[in-house]
Amino acid sequence: MDRERALPDLLGLLDLAPGEGGGHHFVGPPPVEPSVPVYGGHLAAQALAAAGRTVSAGLPVHSTHGFFLRPALPSEPFDYRVEEVRDSASFATRRVLATQRGREVFAMTASFHRPEPGLGHQDPMPPVPAPETLPAYEERLTEAFGAVMQPLGKPYELRFVGPLSFDAEKDPSLASPRTQVWVRAEAGLPDGATADGERLLHSCLLVYVCDVTMLETVLVRHGISWFHAHGRSVDYTVWIHRPFRADDWLLCALESPVAAGGRGLVLGRVFTRDGVLVATLAQEGLIRVSSGHETPG
């Protein structure tokens, strides 16, 4: 993918078209860069964009709970049908069902809440190096593989603080239950037509970008790389606590407390570079390891 086109293409993916019959029916385009199966963050971000279009002003999203039902094809558009579950002065709840060729591939429940006065606290951000002091993800891959890796042309940047799964596989002493990675969408995001529209856009981008970081944490804990494992998301939950910009650096502090039954769980917290906790993440993924590479849990 051409990096200059990566961000405009991603924004185009989130600009859903009205579906047949109008109302709460939307059509989302397939990925510009095909992958099999379709990247889960693609479906989750589009479903949230569809839900947000049906909610009154002043109600930003505060939680999304998504379930990946079937692998999706990279060559066909997606139909998103939004059901109004609840509308009140303070909350709105939406269910979104994504289908492709008439088959259900993803489901999401999204909740929106009008901010109000109340108690406030947060855990502190862990001490980490600034993103500018860390090598880009492509540089880390070049180091891990011993061959020059060209820019991946993604609409986001990644800067890992600790070892990648490839590093931990080479040196088991690097295995860790935690990973920390700075993420940001490519610079150049447009200002939204409204404050609500801008906040929804940045929430969709967070859902999109953070999905790529999470299951790596399970492999780092076991010292197994993606050369000897493959996986996919089973479910994905995001709680959004405060406003943020997805094109500013955000720290994803991730940990995997358990893996069992072929599934690995990852929990995460997302901080601004100023240490403000803006989101919490949870994801369970199905991870299958090649024969001969299993490790005790």
Long-range contacts (C-beta under 8 A, 24 or more apart in sequence): 1-32, 1-33, 1-152, 1-153, 1-154, 2-153, 3-151, 3-153, 3-154, 3-186, 5-32, 6-153, 6-154, 6-155, 6-186, 7-155, 7-185, 7-186, 7-188, 7-189, 9-155, 10-155, 10-185, 10-205, 10-208, 11-189, 11-190, 11-201, 13-42, 13-45, 13-46, 14-45, 14-46, 14-49, 14-201, 14-204, 14-205, 16-46, 16-49, 16-50, 16-53, 16-80, 19-79, 19-80, 19-81, 24-50, 24-54, 24-81, 24-82, 24-83, 24-84, 25-79, 25-80, 25-81, 25-82, 26-50, 26-53, 26-79, 26-80, 26-82, 27-77, 27-78, 27-79, 27-80, 28-77, 28-78, 28-80, 28-98, 29-77, 30-73, 30-74, 30-75, 30-76, 30-77, 30-78, 31-74, 33-153, 34-74, 34-75, 35-74, 36-71, 36-73, 36-74, 37-71, 37-72, 37-74, 37-232, 38-71, 38-72, 38-73, 38-74, 39-211, 39-212, 40-66, 40-68, 40-211, 40-232, 40-233, 40-236, 41-207, 41-208, 41-209, 41-210, 41-211, 41-212, 42-208, 43-68, 43-72, 43-78, 43-98, 43-105, 43-106, 44-106, 44-108, 44-207, 44-208, 44-211, 44-236, 44-238, 45-204, 45-205, 45-207, 45-208, 46-78, 46-80, 46-98, 46-204, 47-80, 47-96, 47-98, 47-106, 47-108, 47-110, 48-96, 48-108, 48-110, 48-200, 48-203, 48-204, 48-207, 49-200, 49-204, 50-80, 50-82, 50-96, 51-82, 51-94, 51-96, 51-108, 51-110, 51-112, 52-110, 52-112, 52-200, 52-203, 52-204, 53-82, 54-82, 54-84, 54-94, 55-92, 55-94, 55-112, 56-87, 56-92, 57-194, 57-196, 58-114, 58-196, 59-91, 59-92, 59-112, 59-113, 59-114, 59-196, 60-112, 60-113, 60-115, 60-196, 60-199, 60-200, 60-203, 60-240, 60-243, 61-110, 61-111, 61-112, 61-200, 61-203, 61-240, 62-111, 62-112, 62-113, 62-239, 62-240, 62-241, 63-110, 63-111, 63-237, 63-238, 63-239, 63-240, 64-108, 64-109, 64-110, 64-111, 64-207, 64-236, 64-237, 64-238, 65-108, 65-109, 65-110, 65-235, 65-237, 66-106, 66-107, 66-108, 66-235, 66-236, 66-237, 67-106, 67-107, 67-108, 67-234, 67-235, 68-105, 68-106, 68-232, 68-233, 68-234, 68-235, 68-236, 69-104, 69-105, 69-106, 69-107, 70-103, 70-104, 70-105, 71-105, 71-232, 72-98, 72-100, 72-105, 72-106, 73-100, 73-101, 76-100, 76-101, 78-105, 78-106, 85-109, 89-114, 90-114, 90-116, 122-241, 122-276, 122-277, 123-269, 123-277, 124-275, 125-251, 125-253, 125-271, 125-275, 125-277, 126-180, 126-251, 126-253, 128-161, 128-180, 128-182, 128-251, 128-253, 129-161, 130-273, 131-159, 131-182, 131-184, 131-249, 131-273, 134-159, 134-160, 134-161, 134-182, 135-159, 140-164, 141-166, 144-170, 155-185, 155-186, 156-183, 156-184, 156-185, 156-186, 156-208, 156-209, 156-212, 157-182, 157-183, 157-184, 157-186, 158-182, 158-183, 158-212, 158-213, 159-183, 159-249, 162-220, 163-220, 164-216, 164-220, 164-225, 165-216, 165-219, 165-220, 165-223, 165-224, 165-225, 165-226, 166-225, 166-226, 166-227, 168-219, 168-220, 168-222, 168-223, 168-224, 168-225, 169-223, 169-224, 169-225, 169-227, 169-228, 172-223, 174-220, 174-223, 175-220, 175-221, 175-222, 175-223, 176-220, 176-221, 177-217, 177-221, 177-255, 177-256, 177-257, 178-217, 178-253, 178-254, 178-255, 178-256, 179-213, 179-216, 179-217, 179-220, 179-252, 179-254, 179-255, 180-251, 180-252, 180-253, 180-254, 181-213, 181-251, 181-252, 181-254, 182-249, 182-250, 182-251, 182-252, 183-209, 183-210, 183-213, 183-249, 183-250, 183-251, 183-252, 184-209, 184-246, 184-247, 184-248, 184-249, 184-250, 185-209, 185-246, 185-247, 186-247, 187-247, 188-247, 189-245, 189-246, 189-247, 199-243, 201-246, 202-243, 202-244, 202-245, 202-246, 203-240, 205-246, 205-247, 206-238, 206-240, 206-244, 206-246, 206-250, 206-270, 206-279, 207-236, 207-238, 209-246, 210-238, 210-252, 210-268, 210-270, 210-279, 210-281, 211-236, 211-283, 213-252, 213-254, 213-268, 214-252, 214-254, 214-266, 214-268, 214-281, 214-283, 214-285, 215-264, 215-266, 215-283, 215-285, 215-287, 217-254, 217-255, 217-256, 217-266, 217-268, 218-256, 218-259, 218-264, 218-266, 218-285, 218-287, 219-287, 221-256, 221-259, 222-259, 222-295, 222-297, 223-295, 224-289, 224-293, 224-295, 228-289, 228-290, 228-293, 229-287, 229-288, 229-289, 229-290, 229-293, 230-287, 230-288, 231-264, 231-285, 231-286, 231-287, 231-288, 232-285, 232-286, 233-283, 233-284, 233-285, 234-263, 234-284, 234-285, 234-286, 235-283, 235-284, 236-281, 236-282, 236-283, 237-281, 237-282, 237-283, 238-279, 238-280, 238-281, 239-279, 239-280, 239-281, 240-278, 240-279, 241-277, 241-278, 241-279, 241-280, 242-276, 242-277, 242-278, 243-278, 244-270, 244-272, 244-276, 244-278, 244-279, 248-272, 248-273, 249-273, 250-278, 252-281, 254-281, 258-297, 259-287, 259-297, 260-297, 262-286, 262-287, 262-288, 263-287
